[in-house]
Amino acid sequence: MRCTLLRVLNFITLFALTNILVYSLIFSLRERHEVKVIQGKERRNELQTTVRSQQLNSTIKRLDLNQESVYNAYTALRTRANFVKEQCKNRWGWGTPYELVGFEKKKGVDGIERLQERFTVIRDPWDRLVSAYINKALDKRFSYMFHLPCEWLKNGMPPLSFPQFVTCILSRARTAGEQLSSPKASLLLNEHWQPLHTIALPCVTNYTLIADFSHFKEDTEALLKTLKLNATLTHRNASKNKHTLSHYYNQLNDSMINDLAELYRYDFLLFGYDPTPPNRRQQE
C-alpha cells in the first residue's frame, strides 16, 4: 500500500514538473517570438525613416543652388514642414490636427487657403555644434562667465579644445541617468547645443514652414514674403570659421562621435539630416 502511494506521489510530482517545463518552454518561445516581432517593427520603422530622409534630401538637392536648377525656397519650406509632420505622425503618432489648434484659415501669396502659418528654422546638428563651439566656447566672456559647458572653467585658463567642449556636454547629459537621446538628458543642456527638437517641439507645434540655416538668405526672404511681412532678417554672430567640419570631428574618438549621434538622434530623424559625421562621409 505504501509503495503504491509513493508511486502515485512520484507520478503526480513528475507530471507537475513536466507541465511546468512545457509551459515554461511555451512562454519562452512566445516571448522570443514577440521580441522578434517588435525588433522587426523597429527595423521596418528605421528603414522607413531612412527612405523618407533620402526622399527629402533628394527633393532638396534637386532644388539646390549647386545644381543646374534654381533653388526654390517656397517649395523647400513646405517640403521640410511636410516631411517633419509625416515623421511625427508615422513614428510616434504625435502632432495635433491643424483643425484642432484653433487658428483661422487665410490665403497665402500662392492663393491657397491654409490655416495660419507657423514657422521655425532648423540646422544640421553637426554644423550647429561646431558653430556653438566657435561662438560660445572660444569666446572667453561667455564660457568663463557662465562656466559653460565645463563647470571647472576659470579665468586665465586657455580656451577649450573641441574634445573638451564635447566631453563636458556629454558628461552633463549623462547626469540625467537616462539615454543620451532622452528628453531629460536634452533639457539639462544649454540652449545653444541642446537638441533642437526639444526647443522647437515640431510634433506639437505643427509647423507649416521650415527654413534651413544652410539656405538662410533664400529661405528667410521667401518666409517673409509668404507671411507678408515687410522686414529683413540678417545673420548675426556669423562665425568666422576657417576650417571644415571634418577638421573638428577628426579630433574626436569613435566613442564620442557615437555618443553625439545618439544625443542628436531625433534631430537627425525628425529633420532628415545625415547622421553620418562629416569626417566619415565621402564628400563633405
Sequence and secondary structure as in RCSB ss.txt:
>XXXX:A:sequence
MRCTLLRVLNFITLFALTNILVYSLIFSLRERHEVKVIQGKERRNELQTTVRSQQLNSTIKRLDLNQESVYNAYT
ALRTRANFVKEQCKNRWGWGTPYELVGFEKKKGVDGIERLQERFTVIRDPWDRLVSAYINKALDKRFSYMFHLPC
EWLKNGMPPLSFPQFVTCILSRARTAGEQLSSPKASLLLNEHWQPLHTIALPCVTNYTLIADFSHFKEDTEALLK
TLKLNATLTHRNASKNKHTLSHYYNQLNDSMINDLAELYRYDFLLFGYDPTPPNRRQQE
>XXXX:A:secstr
 HHHHHHHHHHHHHHHHHHHHHHHHHHHHHHHHHHHHHHHHHHHHHHHHHHHHHHHHHHHHHT TTSSS   HHH
HHHHHHHHHHHHIIIII     GGGTT  EEE TTS EEE   EEEE  HHHHHHHHIIIIIS HHHHHHHT S 
TT  TT     HHHHHHHHHHHHHTTSS TTSHHHHTTS TTTS THHHH HHHH  SEEEEGGGHHHHHHHHHH
HTT        S     S HHHHHTTS HHHHHHHHHHTHHHHHHHT   S GGGSS  
